[in-house]
């Protein structure tokens, strides 16, 4: 007798060490073909192909989303630093976009905080 296996599922696991907290989430839904997408921190982008290969070895079809979150905790204080040179580059580019395309100027502090690598924790 064959066991029916569902193609829809969700899994989440977290591990905490002295240096970091790692969380992996996997979401699967039915799909005719194998479609795998991986989200992870830029610094760990070199792992993307290895993760995709691992998924391909375990699944033959389905839409599979893998999300990896790594938060380093060791040796970090609560101090936040601003990469002023990078911020100035972003602001210059945003000003150029605004002027070129005649857009409303609505740069906000919360918008700046969302820009990659402008704010970092020591």
Biopython code that builds the backbone (N, CA, C, O; Angstrom):
import numpy as np
from Bio.PDB.StructureBuilder import StructureBuilder

atoms = [
    (1, "UNK", "N", (0.841, -1.184, 0.000)),
    (1, "UNK", "CA", (0.000, 0.000, 0.000)),
    (1, "UNK", "C", (0.885, 1.246, 0.000)),
    (1, "UNK", "O", (1.785, 1.364, 0.831)),
    (2, "UNK", "N", (0.637, 2.177, -0.925)),
    (2, "UNK", "CA", (1.413, 3.415, -1.001)),
    (2, "UNK", "C", (0.845, 4.454, -0.064)),
    (2, "UNK", "O", (-0.370, 4.580, 0.095)),
    (3, "UNK", "N", (1.753, 5.202, 0.559)),
    (3, "UNK", "CA", (1.324, 6.267, 1.460)),
    (3, "UNK", "C", (1.219, 7.567, 0.672)),
    (3, "UNK", "O", (2.137, 7.928, -0.064)),
    (4, "UNK", "N", (0.122, 8.257, 0.823)),
    (4, "UNK", "CA", (-0.073, 9.553, 0.187)),
    (4, "UNK", "C", (0.730, 10.597, 0.948)),
    (4, "UNK", "O", (0.662, 10.680, 2.174)),
    (5, "UNK", "N", (1.489, 11.390, 0.207)),
    (5, "UNK", "CA", (2.298, 12.441, 0.833)),
    (5, "UNK", "C", (1.792, 13.796, 0.357)),
    (5, "UNK", "O", (1.660, 14.028, -0.844)),
    (6, "UNK", "N", (1.516, 14.667, 1.280)),
    (6, "UNK", "CA", (1.047, 16.003, 0.953)),
    (6, "UNK", "C", (2.204, 16.850, 0.453)),
    (6, "UNK", "O", (3.332, 16.719, 0.927)),
    (7, "UNK", "N", (1.916, 17.721, -0.509)),
    (7, "UNK", "CA", (2.945, 18.617, -1.016)),
    (7, "UNK", "C", (2.865, 19.979, -0.351)),
    (7, "UNK", "O", (3.697, 20.848, -0.614)),
    (8, "UNK", "N", (1.885, 20.171, 0.500)),
    (8, "UNK", "CA", (1.741, 21.449, 1.177)),
    (8, "UNK", "C", (2.214, 21.304, 2.614)),
    (8, "UNK", "O", (1.793, 20.398, 3.333)),
    (9, "UNK", "N", (3.096, 22.211, 3.021)),
    (9, "UNK", "CA", (3.579, 22.126, 4.391)),
    (9, "UNK", "C", (4.390, 23.343, 4.777)),
    (9, "UNK", "O", (4.767, 24.163, 3.940)),
    (10, "UNK", "N", (4.644, 23.435, 6.062)),
    (10, "UNK", "CA", (5.413, 24.541, 6.609)),
    (10, "UNK", "C", (6.224, 23.995, 7.774)),
    (10, "UNK", "O", (5.717, 23.237, 8.601)),
    (11, "UNK", "N", (7.478, 24.389, 7.826)),
    (11, "UNK", "CA", (8.313, 23.984, 8.954)),
    (11, "UNK", "C", (9.213, 25.124, 9.376)),
    (11, "UNK", "O", (9.649, 25.933, 8.557)),
    (12, "UNK", "N", (9.484, 25.175, 10.664)),
    (12, "UNK", "CA", (10.353, 26.223, 11.199)),
    (12, "UNK", "C", (11.150, 25.619, 12.342)),
    (12, "UNK", "O", (10.610, 24.921, 13.200)),
    (13, "UNK", "N", (12.447, 25.901, 12.336)),
    (13, "UNK", "CA", (13.306, 25.429, 13.413)),
    (13, "UNK", "C", (14.296, 26.543, 13.748)),
    (13, "UNK", "O", (14.765, 27.259, 12.863)),
    (14, "UNK", "N", (14.603, 26.678, 15.027)),
    (14, "UNK", "CA", (15.576, 27.674, 15.486)),
    (14, "UNK", "C", (16.591, 26.998, 16.381)),
    (14, "UNK", "O", (16.280, 26.052, 17.105)),
    (15, "UNK", "N", (17.802, 27.499, 16.316)),
    (15, "UNK", "CA", (18.867, 27.027, 17.199)),
    (15, "UNK", "C", (19.604, 28.249, 17.723)),
    (15, "UNK", "O", (19.861, 29.196, 16.980)),
    (16, "UNK", "N", (19.942, 28.224, 19.004)),
    (16, "UNK", "CA", (20.639, 29.342, 19.628)),
    (16, "UNK", "C", (21.956, 28.828, 20.194)),
    (16, "UNK", "O", (21.996, 27.832, 20.917)),
    (17, "UNK", "N", (23.036, 29.532, 19.848)),
    (17, "UNK", "CA", (24.345, 29.229, 20.419)),
    (17, "UNK", "C", (24.837, 30.471, 21.144)),
    (17, "UNK", "O", (24.131, 31.476, 21.219)),
    (18, "UNK", "N", (26.039, 30.398, 21.671)),
    (18, "UNK", "CA", (26.615, 31.567, 22.341)),
    (18, "UNK", "C", (26.858, 32.706, 21.366)),
    (18, "UNK", "O", (26.838, 33.872, 21.759)),
    (19, "UNK", "N", (27.087, 32.380, 20.096)),
    (19, "UNK", "CA", (27.467, 33.392, 19.117)),
    (19, "UNK", "C", (26.342, 33.855, 18.205)),
    (19, "UNK", "O", (26.389, 34.967, 17.681)),
    (20, "UNK", "N", (25.318, 33.004, 18.006)),
    (20, "UNK", "CA", (24.280, 33.384, 17.048)),
    (20, "UNK", "C", (22.986, 32.625, 17.271)),
    (20, "UNK", "O", (22.930, 31.614, 17.971)),
    (21, "UNK", "N", (21.939, 33.163, 16.638)),
    (21, "UNK", "CA", (20.642, 32.491, 16.585)),
    (21, "UNK", "C", (20.333, 32.233, 15.118)),
    (21, "UNK", "O", (20.361, 33.154, 14.301)),
    (22, "UNK", "N", (20.038, 30.984, 14.784)),
    (22, "UNK", "CA", (19.776, 30.587, 13.405)),
    (22, "UNK", "C", (18.336, 30.095, 13.314)),
    (22, "UNK", "O", (17.899, 29.275, 14.121)),
    (23, "UNK", "N", (17.601, 30.603, 12.323)),
    (23, "UNK", "CA", (16.228, 30.162, 12.090)),
    (23, "UNK", "C", (16.087, 29.768, 10.624)),
    (23, "UNK", "O", (16.494, 30.509, 9.729)),
    (24, "UNK", "N", (15.508, 28.601, 10.390)),
    (24, "UNK", "CA", (15.243, 28.125, 9.036)),
    (24, "UNK", "C", (13.742, 27.891, 8.914)),
    (24, "UNK", "O", (13.135, 27.222, 9.750)),
    (25, "UNK", "N", (13.152, 28.452, 7.857)),
    (25, "UNK", "CA", (11.735, 28.245, 7.566)),
    (25, "UNK", "C", (11.622, 27.651, 6.171)),
    (25, "UNK", "O", (12.302, 28.091, 5.244)),
    (26, "UNK", "N", (10.766, 26.657, 6.026)),
    (26, "UNK", "CA", (10.516, 26.054, 4.724)),
    (26, "UNK", "C", (9.010, 26.026, 4.499)),
    (26, "UNK", "O", (8.246, 25.561, 5.345)),
    (27, "UNK", "N", (8.598, 26.539, 3.333)),
    (27, "UNK", "CA", (7.186, 26.529, 2.949)),
    (27, "UNK", "C", (7.082, 25.787, 1.622)),
    (27, "UNK", "O", (7.840, 26.065, 0.692)),
    (28, "UNK", "N", (6.158, 24.856, 1.531)),
    (28, "UNK", "CA", (5.971, 24.068, 0.317)),
    (28, "UNK", "C", (4.502, 24.094, -0.095)),
    (28, "UNK", "O", (3.609, 23.949, 0.739)),
    (29, "UNK", "N", (4.269, 24.279, -1.383)),
    (29, "UNK", "CA", (2.925, 24.159, -1.935)),
    (29, "UNK", "C", (3.007, 23.334, -3.213)),
    (29, "UNK", "O", (4.073, 23.193, -3.811)),
    (30, "UNK", "N", (1.869, 22.796, -3.618)),
    (30, "UNK", "CA", (1.818, 21.957, -4.803)),
    (30, "UNK", "C", (2.209, 22.760, -6.039)),
    (30, "UNK", "O", (1.798, 23.909, -6.202)),
    (31, "UNK", "N", (2.995, 22.150, -6.896)),
    (31, "UNK", "CA", (3.386, 22.761, -8.156)),
    (31, "UNK", "C", (3.769, 21.629, -9.097)),
    (31, "UNK", "O", (4.306, 20.610, -8.663)),
    (32, "UNK", "N", (3.503, 21.801, -10.347)),
    (32, "UNK", "CA", (3.793, 20.748, -11.321)),
    (32, "UNK", "C", (5.287, 20.473, -11.438)),
    (32, "UNK", "O", (5.696, 19.329, -11.635)),
    (33, "UNK", "N", (6.095, 21.508, -11.319)),
    (33, "UNK", "CA", (7.544, 21.388, -11.451)),
    (33, "UNK", "C", (8.205, 21.800, -10.145)),
    (33, "UNK", "O", (7.551, 22.332, -9.248)),
    (34, "UNK", "N", (9.484, 21.556, -10.046)),
    (34, "UNK", "CA", (10.228, 21.985, -8.864)),
    (34, "UNK", "C", (10.638, 23.439, -9.040)),
    (34, "UNK", "O", (11.319, 23.787, -10.005)),
    (35, "UNK", "N", (10.228, 24.272, -8.121)),
    (35, "UNK", "CA", (10.560, 25.699, -8.128)),
    (35, "UNK", "C", (11.033, 26.049, -6.726)),
    (35, "UNK", "O", (10.237, 26.116, -5.790)),
    (36, "UNK", "N", (12.325, 26.270, -6.591)),
    (36, "UNK", "CA", (12.911, 26.518, -5.269)),
    (36, "UNK", "C", (13.455, 27.938, -5.202)),
    (36, "UNK", "O", (14.197, 28.369, -6.084)),
    (37, "UNK", "N", (13.084, 28.657, -4.157)),
    (37, "UNK", "CA", (13.664, 29.981, -3.929)),
    (37, "UNK", "C", (14.247, 30.008, -2.522)),
    (37, "UNK", "O", (13.691, 29.435, -1.585)),
    (38, "UNK", "N", (15.380, 30.689, -2.403)),
    (38, "UNK", "CA", (16.112, 30.735, -1.138)),
    (38, "UNK", "C", (16.341, 32.189, -0.762)),
    (38, "UNK", "O", (16.816, 32.979, -1.579)),
    (39, "UNK", "N", (16.003, 32.548, 0.482)),
    (39, "UNK", "CA", (16.281, 33.884, 1.015)),
    (39, "UNK", "C", (17.222, 33.726, 2.191)),
    (39, "UNK", "O", (16.965, 32.955, 3.115)),
    (40, "UNK", "N", (18.318, 34.471, 2.141)),
    (40, "UNK", "CA", (19.261, 34.439, 3.249)),
    (40, "UNK", "C", (20.044, 35.731, 3.286)),
    (40, "UNK", "O", (20.060, 36.479, 2.308)),
    (41, "UNK", "N", (20.696, 36.003, 4.406)),
    (41, "UNK", "CA", (21.482, 37.234, 4.507)),
    (41, "UNK", "C", (22.555, 37.284, 3.413)),
    (41, "UNK", "O", (23.139, 36.263, 3.051)),
    (42, "UNK", "N", (22.796, 38.473, 2.905)),
    (42, "UNK", "CA", (23.744, 38.656, 1.813)),
    (42, "UNK", "C", (25.107, 38.045, 2.123)),
    (42, "UNK", "O", (25.743, 37.472, 1.239)),
    (43, "UNK", "N", (25.553, 38.161, 3.349)),
    (43, "UNK", "CA", (26.869, 37.653, 3.717)),
    (43, "UNK", "C", (26.959, 36.128, 3.558)),
    (43, "UNK", "O", (28.053, 35.578, 3.430)),
    (44, "UNK", "N", (25.807, 35.453, 3.567)),
    (44, "UNK", "CA", (25.774, 33.998, 3.414)),
    (44, "UNK", "C", (25.261, 33.572, 2.037)),
    (44, "UNK", "O", (24.850, 32.424, 1.865)),
    (45, "UNK", "N", (25.279, 34.468, 1.065)),
    (45, "UNK", "CA", (24.734, 34.157, -0.261)),
    (45, "UNK", "C", (25.464, 33.002, -0.940)),
    (45, "UNK", "O", (24.904, 32.348, -1.820)),
    (46, "UNK", "N", (26.694, 32.748, -0.546)),
    (46, "UNK", "CA", (27.448, 31.636, -1.131)),
    (46, "UNK", "C", (26.799, 30.279, -0.813)),
    (46, "UNK", "O", (27.120, 29.284, -1.462)),
    (47, "UNK", "N", (25.909, 30.226, 0.157)),
    (47, "UNK", "CA", (25.229, 28.979, 0.528)),
    (47, "UNK", "C", (24.001, 28.684, -0.335)),
    (47, "UNK", "O", (23.454, 27.584, -0.273)),
    (48, "UNK", "N", (23.567, 29.652, -1.134)),
    (48, "UNK", "CA", (22.316, 29.506, -1.869)),
    (48, "UNK", "C", (22.298, 28.266, -2.760)),
    (48, "UNK", "O", (21.335, 27.500, -2.722)),
    (49, "UNK", "N", (23.335, 28.054, -3.555)),
    (49, "UNK", "CA", (23.360, 26.898, -4.457)),
    (49, "UNK", "C", (23.397, 25.580, -3.697)),
    (49, "UNK", "O", (22.772, 24.607, -4.119)),
    (50, "UNK", "N", (24.119, 25.535, -2.584)),
    (50, "UNK", "CA", (24.162, 24.311, -1.774)),
    (50, "UNK", "C", (22.781, 23.989, -1.206)),
    (50, "UNK", "O", (22.372, 22.829, -1.174)),
    (51, "UNK", "N", (22.069, 25.017, -0.762)),
    (51, "UNK", "CA", (20.723, 24.813, -0.221)),
    (51, "UNK", "C", (19.785, 24.330, -1.321)),
    (51, "UNK", "O", (18.986, 23.420, -1.100)),
    (52, "UNK", "N", (19.876, 24.936, -2.512)),
    (52, "UNK", "CA", (19.030, 24.517, -3.630)),
    (52, "UNK", "C", (19.309, 23.065, -4.012)),
    (52, "UNK", "O", (18.378, 22.307, -4.286)),
    (53, "UNK", "N", (20.575, 22.677, -4.033)),
    (53, "UNK", "CA", (20.935, 21.284, -4.347)),
    (53, "UNK", "C", (20.340, 20.329, -3.325)),
    (53, "UNK", "O", (19.835, 19.265, -3.681)),
    (54, "UNK", "N", (20.399, 20.709, -2.060)),
    (54, "UNK", "CA", (19.834, 19.887, -0.993)),
    (54, "UNK", "C", (18.329, 19.711, -1.198)),
    (54, "UNK", "O", (17.800, 18.612, -1.027)),
    (55, "UNK", "N", (17.645, 20.788, -1.561)),
    (55, "UNK", "CA", (16.203, 20.722, -1.822)),
    (55, "UNK", "C", (15.935, 19.833, -3.033)),
    (55, "UNK", "O", (15.026, 19.003, -3.004)),
    (56, "UNK", "N", (16.725, 20.002, -4.106)),
    (56, "UNK", "CA", (16.537, 19.203, -5.318)),
    (56, "UNK", "C", (16.761, 17.718, -5.057)),
    (56, "UNK", "O", (16.130, 16.878, -5.699)),
    (57, "UNK", "N", (17.644, 17.384, -4.132)),
    (57, "UNK", "CA", (17.890, 15.986, -3.792)),
    (57, "UNK", "C", (16.747, 15.384, -2.981)),
    (57, "UNK", "O", (16.591, 14.164, -2.943)),
    (58, "UNK", "N", (15.952, 16.225, -2.335)),
    (58, "UNK", "CA", (14.874, 15.739, -1.472)),
    (58, "UNK", "C", (13.487, 15.838, -2.104)),
    (58, "UNK", "O", (12.572, 15.128, -1.688)),
    (59, "UNK", "N", (13.316, 16.710, -3.104)),
    (59, "UNK", "CA", (12.005, 16.941, -3.705)),
    (59, "UNK", "C", (12.105, 16.836, -5.218)),
    (59, "UNK", "O", (13.127, 17.187, -5.806)),
    (60, "UNK", "N", (11.043, 16.353, -5.841)),
    (60, "UNK", "CA", (11.022, 16.283, -7.301)),
    (60, "UNK", "C", (10.081, 17.320, -7.905)),
    (60, "UNK", "O", (10.190, 17.642, -9.089)),
    (61, "UNK", "N", (9.168, 17.839, -7.106)),
    (61, "UNK", "CA", (8.257, 18.872, -7.594)),
    (61, "UNK", "C", (7.723, 19.677, -6.422)),
    (61, "UNK", "O", (7.874, 19.288, -5.263)),
    (62, "UNK", "N", (7.099, 20.799, -6.736)),
    (62, "UNK", "CA", (6.534, 21.670, -5.715)),
    (62, "UNK", "C", (7.213, 23.028, -5.712)),
    (62, "UNK", "O", (8.347, 23.169, -6.170)),
    (63, "UNK", "N", (6.511, 24.022, -5.193)),
    (63, "UNK", "CA", (7.093, 25.361, -5.000)),
    (63, "UNK", "C", (7.595, 25.391, -3.573)),
    (63, "UNK", "O", (6.813, 25.285, -2.628)),
    (64, "UNK", "N", (8.900, 25.536, -3.418)),
    (64, "UNK", "CA", (9.523, 25.445, -2.107)),
    (64, "UNK", "C", (10.282, 26.733, -1.825)),
    (64, "UNK", "O", (11.172, 27.123, -2.581)),
    (65, "UNK", "N", (9.919, 27.385, -0.728)),
    (65, "UNK", "CA", (10.592, 28.606, -0.291)),
    (65, "UNK", "C", (11.369, 28.293, 0.975)),
    (65, "UNK", "O", (10.813, 27.807, 1.960)),
    (66, "UNK", "N", (12.669, 28.580, 0.932)),
    (66, "UNK", "CA", (13.535, 28.359, 2.089)),
    (66, "UNK", "C", (14.027, 29.721, 2.560)),
    (66, "UNK", "O", (14.532, 30.513, 1.763)),
    (67, "UNK", "N", (13.883, 29.989, 3.839)),
    (67, "UNK", "CA", (14.333, 31.253, 4.416)),
    (67, "UNK", "C", (15.287, 30.951, 5.564)),
    (67, "UNK", "O", (14.953, 30.198, 6.479)),
    (68, "UNK", "N", (16.464, 31.536, 5.510)),
    (68, "UNK", "CA", (17.477, 31.353, 6.547)),
    (68, "UNK", "C", (17.757, 32.710, 7.177)),
    (68, "UNK", "O", (18.105, 33.666, 6.485)),
    (69, "UNK", "N", (17.604, 32.785, 8.491)),
    (69, "UNK", "CA", (17.883, 34.013, 9.232)),
    (69, "UNK", "C", (18.969, 33.710, 10.241)),
    (69, "UNK", "O", (18.865, 32.757, 11.014)),
    (70, "UNK", "N", (20.016, 34.527, 10.231)),
    (70, "UNK", "CA", (21.112, 34.354, 11.177)),
    (70, "UNK", "C", (21.340, 35.682, 11.880)),
    (70, "UNK", "O", (21.606, 36.699, 11.240)),
    (71, "UNK", "N", (21.233, 35.662, 13.195)),
    (71, "UNK", "CA", (21.464, 36.857, 14.001)),
    (71, "UNK", "C", (22.665, 36.578, 14.886)),
    (71, "UNK", "O", (22.622, 35.718, 15.766)),
    (72, "UNK", "N", (23.733, 37.316, 14.641)),
    (72, "UNK", "CA", (24.932, 37.148, 15.459)),
    (72, "UNK", "C", (24.758, 37.924, 16.752)),
    (72, "UNK", "O", (24.354, 39.087, 16.734)),
    (73, "UNK", "N", (25.062, 37.282, 17.876)),
    (73, "UNK", "CA", (24.842, 37.909, 19.172)),
    (73, "UNK", "C", (26.124, 38.114, 19.959)),
    (73, "UNK", "O", (26.180, 39.000, 20.812)),
    (74, "UNK", "N", (27.148, 37.326, 19.700)),
    (74, "UNK", "CA", (28.384, 37.420, 20.487)),
    (74, "UNK", "C", (29.188, 38.650, 20.101)),
    (74, "UNK", "O", (29.320, 38.981, 18.923)),
    (75, "UNK", "N", (29.717, 39.311, 21.102)),
    (75, "UNK", "CA", (30.612, 40.435, 20.872)),
    (75, "UNK", "C", (29.939, 41.676, 20.330)),
    (75, "UNK", "O", (30.621, 42.591, 19.869)),
    (76, "UNK", "N", (28.629, 41.733, 20.372)),
    (76, "UNK", "CA", (27.939, 42.910, 19.872)),
    (76, "UNK", "C", (27.341, 43.682, 21.031)),
    (76, "UNK", "O", (26.675, 43.128, 21.906)),
    (77, "UNK", "N", (27.598, 44.959, 21.007)),
    (77, "UNK", "CA", (26.968, 45.817, 22.004)),
    (77, "UNK", "C", (25.684, 46.345, 21.383)),
    (77, "UNK", "O", (25.343, 45.983, 20.256)),
    (78, "UNK", "N", (24.993, 47.171, 22.088)),
    (78, "UNK", "CA", (23.778, 47.760, 21.552)),
    (78, "UNK", "C", (24.052, 48.990, 20.716)),
    (78, "UNK", "O", (23.115, 49.663, 20.286)),
    (79, "UNK", "N", (25.316, 49.301, 20.474)),
    (79, "UNK", "CA", (25.671, 50.522, 19.752)),
    (79, "UNK", "C", (25.412, 50.363, 18.254)),
    (79, "UNK", "O", (25.814, 49.375, 17.639)),
    (80, "UNK", "N", (24.737, 51.349, 17.687)),
    (80, "UNK", "CA", (24.430, 51.376, 16.259)),
    (80, "UNK", "C", (25.337, 52.408, 15.603)),
    (80, "UNK", "O", (25.485, 53.524, 16.101)),
    (81, "UNK", "N", (25.947, 52.025, 14.475)),
    (81, "UNK", "CA", (26.795, 52.966, 13.745)),
    (81, "UNK", "C", (26.153, 53.293, 12.400)),
    (81, "UNK", "O", (25.396, 52.501, 11.841)),
    (82, "UNK", "N", (26.475, 54.472, 11.904)),
    (82, "UNK", "CA", (25.960, 54.946, 10.624)),
    (82, "UNK", "C", (27.112, 54.959, 9.634)),
    (82, "UNK", "O", (28.167, 55.528, 9.912)),
    (83, "UNK", "N", (26.915, 54.338, 8.489)),
    (83, "UNK", "CA", (27.900, 54.413, 7.412)),
    (83, "UNK", "C", (27.575, 55.685, 6.629)),
    (83, "UNK", "O", (26.793, 55.664, 5.679)),
    (84, "UNK", "N", (28.190, 56.788, 7.048)),
    (84, "UNK", "CA", (27.850, 58.102, 6.490)),
    (84, "UNK", "C", (28.168, 58.199, 5.005)),
    (84, "UNK", "O", (27.427, 58.830, 4.251)),
    (85, "UNK", "N", (29.260, 57.580, 4.582)),
    (85, "UNK", "CA", (29.631, 57.635, 3.171)),
    (85, "UNK", "C", (28.586, 56.902, 2.320)),
    (85, "UNK", "O", (28.190, 57.393, 1.263)),
    (86, "UNK", "N", (28.153, 55.756, 2.771)),
    (86, "UNK", "CA", (27.122, 55.008, 2.056)),
    (86, "UNK", "C", (25.803, 55.779, 2.056)),
    (86, "UNK", "O", (25.119, 55.841, 1.035)),
    (87, "UNK", "N", (25.447, 56.365, 3.195)),
    (87, "UNK", "CA", (24.218, 57.150, 3.295)),
    (87, "UNK", "C", (24.248, 58.321, 2.324)),
    (87, "UNK", "O", (23.254, 58.591, 1.650)),
    (88, "UNK", "N", (25.380, 59.020, 2.244)),
    (88, "UNK", "CA", (25.497, 60.137, 1.306)),
    (88, "UNK", "C", (25.335, 59.659, -0.133)),
    (88, "UNK", "O", (24.746, 60.358, -0.958)),
    (89, "UNK", "N", (25.854, 58.475, -0.437)),
    (89, "UNK", "CA", (25.680, 57.900, -1.774)),
    (89, "UNK", "C", (24.215, 57.622, -2.078)),
    (89, "UNK", "O", (23.726, 57.931, -3.165)),
    (90, "UNK", "N", (23.516, 57.032, -1.105)),
    (90, "UNK", "CA", (22.082, 56.773, -1.278)),
    (90, "UNK", "C", (21.320, 58.081, -1.476)),
    (90, "UNK", "O", (20.491, 58.188, -2.380)),
    (91, "UNK", "N", (21.602, 59.080, -0.629)),
    (91, "UNK", "CA", (20.879, 60.353, -0.724)),
    (91, "UNK", "C", (21.132, 61.035, -2.060)),
    (91, "UNK", "O", (20.219, 61.617, -2.646)),
    (92, "UNK", "N", (22.362, 60.966, -2.539)),
    (92, "UNK", "CA", (22.697, 61.544, -3.836)),
    (92, "UNK", "C", (21.924, 60.837, -4.952)),
    (92, "UNK", "O", (21.379, 61.484, -5.846)),
    (93, "UNK", "N", (21.881, 59.512, -4.891)),
    (93, "UNK", "CA", (21.153, 58.744, -5.906)),
    (93, "UNK", "C", (19.656, 59.039, -5.842)),
    (93, "UNK", "O", (19.004, 59.179, -6.876)),
    (94, "UNK", "N", (19.113, 59.133, -4.629)),
    (94, "UNK", "CA", (17.687, 59.431, -4.477)),
    (94, "UNK", "C", (17.350, 60.826, -5.001)),
    (94, "UNK", "O", (16.308, 61.023, -5.626)),
    (95, "UNK", "N", (18.230, 61.789, -4.745)),
    (95, "UNK", "CA", (18.030, 63.148, -5.250)),
    (95, "UNK", "C", (18.042, 63.150, -6.773)),
    (95, "UNK", "O", (17.227, 63.816, -7.410)),
    (96, "UNK", "N", (18.972, 62.400, -7.347)),
    (96, "UNK", "CA", (19.068, 62.313, -8.806)),
    (96, "UNK", "C", (17.801, 61.678, -9.391)),
    (96, "UNK", "O", (17.288, 62.140, -10.411)),
    (97, "UNK", "N", (17.306, 60.639, -8.757)),
    (97, "UNK", "CA", (16.066, 59.996, -9.210)),
    (97, "UNK", "C", (14.900, 60.977, -9.111)),
    (97, "UNK", "O", (14.092, 61.089, -10.033)),
    (98, "UNK", "N", (14.821, 61.689, -7.979)),
    (98, "UNK", "CA", (13.736, 62.655, -7.772)),
    (98, "UNK", "C", (13.754, 63.724, -8.860)),
    (98, "UNK", "O", (12.718, 64.034, -9.448)),
    (99, "UNK", "N", (14.937, 64.290, -9.128)),
    (99, "UNK", "CA", (15.043, 65.369, -10.104)),
    (99, "UNK", "C", (14.804, 64.882, -11.533)),
    (99, "UNK", "O", (14.156, 65.568, -12.323)),
    (100, "UNK", "N", (15.316, 63.718, -11.858)),
    (100, "UNK", "CA", (15.179, 63.190, -13.215)),
    (100, "UNK", "C", (13.736, 62.842, -13.543)),
    (100, "UNK", "O", (13.262, 63.098, -14.650)),
    (101, "UNK", "N", (13.045, 62.261, -12.579)),
    (101, "UNK", "CA", (11.693, 61.771, -12.837)),
    (101, "UNK", "C", (10.602, 62.640, -12.212)),
    (101, "UNK", "O", (9.434, 62.253, -12.180)),
    (102, "UNK", "N", (10.990, 63.817, -11.717)),
    (102, "UNK", "CA", (10.049, 64.789, -11.146)),
    (102, "UNK", "C", (9.142, 64.143, -10.098)),
    (102, "UNK", "O", (7.917, 64.247, -10.160)),
    (103, "UNK", "N", (9.767, 63.485, -9.154)),
    (103, "UNK", "CA", (9.034, 62.799, -8.094)),
    (103, "UNK", "C", (8.960, 63.656, -6.844)),
    (103, "UNK", "O", (9.747, 64.585, -6.661)),
    (104, "UNK", "N", (8.020, 63.337, -6.002)),
    (104, "UNK", "CA", (7.869, 64.007, -4.718)),
    (104, "UNK", "C", (9.043, 63.607, -3.818)),
    (104, "UNK", "O", (9.440, 62.442, -3.796)),
    (105, "UNK", "N", (9.585, 64.554, -3.092)),
    (105, "UNK", "CA", (10.706, 64.285, -2.181)),
    (105, "UNK", "C", (10.142, 63.864, -0.835)),
    (105, "UNK", "O", (9.701, 64.704, -0.051)),
    (106, "UNK", "N", (10.156, 62.569, -0.568)),
    (106, "UNK", "CA", (9.611, 62.088, 0.698)),
    (106, "UNK", "C", (10.583, 61.146, 1.412)),
    (106, "UNK", "O", (10.175, 60.118, 1.953)),
    (107, "UNK", "N", (11.851, 61.496, 1.410)),
    (107, "UNK", "CA", (12.850, 60.710, 2.130)),
    (107, "UNK", "C", (12.617, 60.911, 3.625)),
    (107, "UNK", "O", (12.552, 62.040, 4.112)),
    (108, "UNK", "N", (12.491, 59.797, 4.342)),
    (108, "UNK", "CA", (12.238, 59.858, 5.780)),
    (108, "UNK", "C", (13.307, 59.070, 6.528)),
    (108, "UNK", "O", (14.021, 58.254, 5.944)),
    (109, "UNK", "N", (13.401, 59.324, 7.801)),
    (109, "UNK", "CA", (14.353, 58.591, 8.635)),
    (109, "UNK", "C", (14.021, 57.103, 8.614)),
    (109, "UNK", "O", (14.924, 56.272, 8.526)),
    (110, "UNK", "N", (12.740, 56.760, 8.694)),
    (110, "UNK", "CA", (12.374, 55.340, 8.673)),
    (110, "UNK", "C", (12.702, 54.713, 7.323)),
    (110, "UNK", "O", (13.061, 53.537, 7.257)),
    (111, "UNK", "N", (12.583, 55.477, 6.258)),
    (111, "UNK", "CA", (12.973, 54.986, 4.934)),
    (111, "UNK", "C", (14.470, 54.764, 4.845)),
    (111, "UNK", "O", (14.922, 53.768, 4.280)),
    (112, "UNK", "N", (15.239, 55.685, 5.397)),
    (112, "UNK", "CA", (16.699, 55.554, 5.410)),
    (112, "UNK", "C", (17.116, 54.341, 6.231)),
    (112, "UNK", "O", (18.051, 53.634, 5.857)),
    (113, "UNK", "N", (16.438, 54.094, 7.337)),
    (113, "UNK", "CA", (16.784, 52.955, 8.197)),
    (113, "UNK", "C", (16.601, 51.622, 7.479)),
    (113, "UNK", "O", (17.214, 50.626, 7.863)),
    (114, "UNK", "N", (15.771, 51.591, 6.448)),
    (114, "UNK", "CA", (15.535, 50.352, 5.701)),
    (114, "UNK", "C", (16.563, 50.121, 4.597)),
    (114, "UNK", "O", (16.614, 49.034, 4.021)),
    (115, "UNK", "N", (17.378, 51.121, 4.295)),
    (115, "UNK", "CA", (18.388, 50.962, 3.249)),
    (115, "UNK", "C", (19.469, 49.986, 3.717)),
    (115, "UNK", "O", (19.916, 50.064, 4.861)),
    (116, "UNK", "N", (19.891, 49.071, 2.847)),
    (116, "UNK", "CA", (20.875, 48.059, 3.251)),
    (116, "UNK", "C", (22.193, 48.658, 3.732)),
    (116, "UNK", "O", (22.774, 49.517, 3.070)),
    (117, "UNK", "N", (22.650, 48.202, 4.874)),
    (117, "UNK", "CA", (23.980, 48.473, 5.422)),
    (117, "UNK", "C", (24.238, 49.908, 5.875)),
    (117, "UNK", "O", (25.372, 50.230, 6.230)),
    (118, "UNK", "N", (23.231, 50.779, 5.874)),
    (118, "UNK", "CA", (23.435, 52.145, 6.366)),
    (118, "UNK", "C", (23.612, 52.128, 7.881)),
    (118, "UNK", "O", (24.484, 52.811, 8.418)),
    (119, "UNK", "N", (22.784, 51.349, 8.564)),
    (119, "UNK", "CA", (22.885, 51.213, 10.016)),
    (119, "UNK", "C", (23.379, 49.809, 10.343)),
    (119, "UNK", "O", (22.832, 48.821, 9.854)),
    (120, "UNK", "N", (24.403, 49.729, 11.163)),
    (120, "UNK", "CA", (24.917, 48.423, 11.590)),
    (120, "UNK", "C", (25.127, 48.427, 13.091)),
    (120, "UNK", "O", (25.392, 49.465, 13.698)),
    (121, "UNK", "N", (25.005, 47.250, 13.674)),
    (121, "UNK", "CA", (25.213, 47.106, 15.108)),
    (121, "UNK", "C", (26.618, 46.594, 15.358)),
    (121, "UNK", "O", (27.080, 45.656, 14.709)),
    (122, "UNK", "N", (27.297, 47.234, 16.319)),
    (122, "UNK", "CA", (28.663, 46.811, 16.666)),
    (122, "UNK", "C", (28.627, 45.622, 17.576)),
    (122, "UNK", "O", (29.676, 45.120, 17.979)),
]
sb = StructureBuilder()
sb.init_structure("model")
sb.init_model(0)
sb.init_chain("A")
sb.init_seg("    ")
for serial, (resi, resn, name, xyz) in enumerate(atoms, 1):
    if name == "N":
        sb.init_residue(resn, " ", resi, " ")
    sb.init_atom(name, np.array(xyz, "f"), 0.0, 1.0, " ", f" {name:<3s}", serial, name[0])
structure = sb.get_structure()
